[in-house]
Amino acid sequence: MATGMSQVREARRVVLRARGLTKVYRMGEVDVHALRGVDFELAEGELIVLLGASGSGKSTLLNIIGGLDVPTSGEVSYLDHELTHAGERALTRYRREHVGFVFQFYNLIPSLTARENVALVTDISEDPMRPEEALERVGLGARLNHFPAQLSGGEQQRVALARAIAKRPALLLCDEPTGALDAKTGRLVLEAIARINQDLGTTTAVITHNAPIAQMADRVITLMDGQVASERRNVQKKSPSELEW
């Protein structure tokens, strides 16, 4: 069953493609090479894990494919959108219309309820789901009117996830979404991410330094020193509830 699913996903169209990405930061008198010629693809509906230690380049890569940063050299395209030389207005539109972000820290507004934090996105989206639906999808239907201070860390992260998916993004990019959580709570967040990928078909990339999390992915890309060190496909994926770390 899992093998068949992998074969189906392999046949899906590529929605995002990057070629020869480099990123060089100038730190005083020193050039720091965050990416060194990275090739990368995302296929429609797949869930990939970008695995690597701190400083391996994975967050830089995610920021570039999400339109938060631009490469020093190389090319990035999303469907028919050429992102490499896009201006700030075009990148803002790309992020707003196509990309949902989840970061390690939740970035919720303390004075707003869970519903109101999600509504910040739905109010500016063209075809959003209702905040109540987004929160229901991450298992927080009963916590709509709770403020962040009344929620656990895992619940706050799931509010952040609900906010990211409420605009129905084609791409969901998660940067260390369990980094601030214990294993039990982290698994709940990963279960919500996997459910979104499965139920809505949202193309999903999860960044982590935590190797066991890679077992939930269709495909695992390991970065080391700004380069792709390895790439493999999981013949049999594990449910997040089965992961141990």
PEDASUL-V332011 format. One record per residue. N is the residue number from 0. PHI is phi as a letter, one per 40 degrees, with the letter a starting at -180 (* if undefined). OMEGA is omega in degrees with one decimal (NA if undefined). D_CENTER is the distance of its C-alpha to the mean C-alpha in whole Angstrom. Layout:
N & PHI & OMEGA & D_CENTER
N & PHI & OMEGA & D_CENTER
This chain:
0 & * & 179.4 & 26
1 & c & 179.3 & 22
2 & c & 178.3 & 24
3 & c & 177.9 & 25
4 & c & 178.4 & 21
5 & c & -180.0 & 20
6 & c & 177.6 & 23
7 & c & -178.3 & 22
8 & c & 178.4 & 18
9 & c & -175.9 & 20
10 & c & -176.8 & 22
11 & c & -176.8 & 19
12 & c & 175.5 & 19
13 & c & -179.4 & 17
14 & b & 177.5 & 15
15 & b & -177.1 & 13
16 & b & 175.0 & 16
17 & b & -178.5 & 16
18 & b & 172.4 & 20
19 & g & -175.9 & 21
20 & c & 168.0 & 19
21 & b & 173.6 & 20
22 & a & -178.8 & 20
23 & b & 175.4 & 23
24 & b & 176.7 & 23
25 & c & 179.4 & 27
26 & b & -175.4 & 27
27 & g & 179.7 & 31
28 & c & -172.4 & 33
29 & b & 171.7 & 30
30 & c & 177.5 & 28
31 & b & -178.4 & 25
32 & c & -178.5 & 23
33 & c & 176.1 & 19
34 & b & -176.1 & 18
35 & b & 174.0 & 21
36 & g & -176.5 & 21
37 & c & 168.8 & 18
38 & b & -171.4 & 18
39 & a & 175.9 & 15
40 & b & 171.8 & 14
41 & b & 178.2 & 12
42 & c & -176.3 & 14
43 & d & 173.7 & 14
44 & g & -178.0 & 13
45 & c & 173.9 & 12
46 & b & 178.9 & 9
47 & b & 171.9 & 9
48 & b & 171.8 & 9
49 & c & -171.6 & 10
50 & b & 176.6 & 13
51 & i & 178.6 & 15
52 & c & 174.4 & 17
53 & d & -179.3 & 17
54 & g & -178.6 & 18
55 & c & 178.5 & 17
56 & h & -173.1 & 15
57 & c & 178.3 & 11
58 & c & 176.5 & 10
59 & c & 178.3 & 13
60 & c & -180.0 & 11
61 & c & 179.5 & 8
62 & c & 179.9 & 10
63 & c & -179.1 & 12
64 & c & 177.1 & 10
65 & c & 178.1 & 9
66 & g & 176.8 & 12
67 & c & -178.7 & 13
68 & a & 178.2 & 15
69 & b & -179.7 & 17
70 & c & 171.5 & 19
71 & c & 173.5 & 22
72 & a & -176.7 & 23
73 & h & -174.7 & 21
74 & b & 175.3 & 20
75 & b & 175.8 & 17
76 & b & 173.9 & 17
77 & b & -173.8 & 15
78 & f & -179.6 & 18
79 & c & 178.2 & 21
80 & c & 175.8 & 19
81 & c & -171.1 & 20
82 & c & -170.6 & 18
83 & d & -175.9 & 20
84 & b & -179.6 & 23
85 & c & 176.2 & 21
86 & c & -176.8 & 23
87 & c & 179.5 & 21
88 & c & 179.4 & 22
89 & c & 178.3 & 20
90 & c & 176.8 & 17
91 & c & 178.4 & 17
92 & c & 177.1 & 18
93 & d & 179.5 & 15
94 & c & -175.6 & 12
95 & c & -172.3 & 14
96 & c & -168.8 & 15
97 & b & -169.3 & 12
98 & b & 169.3 & 9
99 & b & -177.8 & 7
100 & b & 169.3 & 6
101 & b & -177.6 & 6
102 & b & -178.8 & 8
103 & c & 179.6 & 11
104 & b & -158.7 & 13
105 & c & 177.8 & 13
106 & f & 174.4 & 15
107 & c & 177.5 & 17
108 & c & -171.6 & 21
109 & c & -175.3 & 23
110 & c & 179.4 & 26
111 & b & 176.1 & 24
112 & c & 176.5 & 24
113 & d & 179.9 & 20
114 & c & -177.4 & 21
115 & c & 175.7 & 22
116 & c & 178.0 & 19
117 & c & -178.4 & 17
118 & c & 176.4 & 20
119 & d & 179.7 & 19
120 & c & -175.6 & 17
121 & c & -179.2 & 19
122 & c & -177.9 & 22
123 & b & -178.7 & 21
124 & b & -176.0 & 19
125 & c & -176.7 & 21
126 & b & -174.4 & 20
127 & c & 165.8 & 19
128 & c & 178.0 & 19
129 & c & 177.8 & 21
130 & d & 179.7 & 20
131 & c & 179.3 & 22
132 & c & -179.7 & 20
133 & c & 179.6 & 16
134 & c & 176.6 & 18
135 & c & -177.4 & 20
136 & c & 178.4 & 17
137 & b & 173.9 & 15
138 & g & -177.8 & 19
139 & b & -179.6 & 20
140 & c & -178.8 & 22
141 & c & -174.9 & 25
142 & b & -173.4 & 24
143 & d & -171.1 & 23
144 & b & 177.1 & 26
145 & c & 176.1 & 25
146 & c & -178.9 & 24
147 & d & -178.9 & 22
148 & c & 179.0 & 25
149 & c & -176.6 & 26
150 & b & 173.8 & 22
151 & c & 178.0 & 21
152 & d & 179.0 & 18
153 & c & 177.9 & 17
154 & c & 176.9 & 18
155 & c & 178.6 & 16
156 & c & 177.3 & 13
157 & c & 171.0 & 13
158 & c & 177.5 & 15
159 & c & 176.9 & 12
160 & c & 177.4 & 10
161 & d & 177.9 & 13
162 & c & -178.6 & 13
163 & c & -175.1 & 9
164 & c & -173.2 & 11
165 & c & 178.7 & 14
166 & c & -179.8 & 14
167 & f & -178.4 & 13
168 & c & 173.8 & 11
169 & c & -179.1 & 11
170 & b & 173.7 & 7
171 & b & -175.8 & 4
172 & b & -173.1 & 2
173 & b & -177.7 & 3
174 & b & -178.6 & 6
175 & f & -174.3 & 9
176 & c & 178.4 & 8
177 & b & -171.9 & 12
178 & c & -178.4 & 13
179 & b & -172.4 & 16
180 & b & 171.7 & 17
181 & c & -172.1 & 19
182 & c & -177.6 & 19
183 & c & 179.6 & 20
184 & c & 178.7 & 18
185 & c & 178.5 & 15
186 & c & 177.5 & 16
187 & c & 178.0 & 16
188 & c & 179.2 & 12
189 & c & 175.9 & 11
190 & c & 178.6 & 14
191 & c & 178.7 & 13
192 & c & 179.7 & 9
193 & c & 180.0 & 11
194 & c & 177.0 & 14
195 & c & 178.7 & 12
196 & d & -176.5 & 11
197 & c & -172.4 & 14
198 & c & -176.0 & 16
199 & b & -178.6 & 14
200 & g & -177.2 & 14
201 & c & 176.1 & 10
202 & c & -166.8 & 9
203 & b & 172.9 & 6
204 & b & 179.8 & 4
205 & b & 175.0 & 5
206 & c & 175.9 & 7
207 & a & 170.1 & 10
208 & c & -171.2 & 14
209 & c & -171.0 & 15
210 & d & -178.5 & 16
211 & d & -179.5 & 17
212 & c & -179.3 & 14
213 & c & -177.3 & 14
214 & c & 179.4 & 16
215 & c & -172.1 & 14
216 & c & 165.9 & 12
217 & c & -174.8 & 14
218 & a & -177.6 & 14
219 & b & 176.7 & 14
220 & b & 179.9 & 14
221 & b & 177.6 & 16
222 & b & 177.4 & 16
223 & a & 177.4 & 19
224 & f & 174.9 & 21
225 & g & -179.2 & 19
226 & b & 173.9 & 19
227 & c & -179.1 & 18
228 & c & 179.3 & 20
229 & a & 176.1 & 20
230 & a & 178.7 & 18
231 & a & 177.8 & 19
232 & b & 176.7 & 18
233 & c & 177.7 & 19
234 & c & 178.0 & 22
235 & b & 179.7 & 21
236 & c & 172.0 & 18
237 & b & 170.6 & 18
238 & c & 176.7 & 18
239 & d & -179.7 & 16
240 & c & -179.6 & 19
241 & c & -174.4 & 21
242 & c & 177.8 & 19
243 & b & 171.9 & 21
244 & a & NA & 20
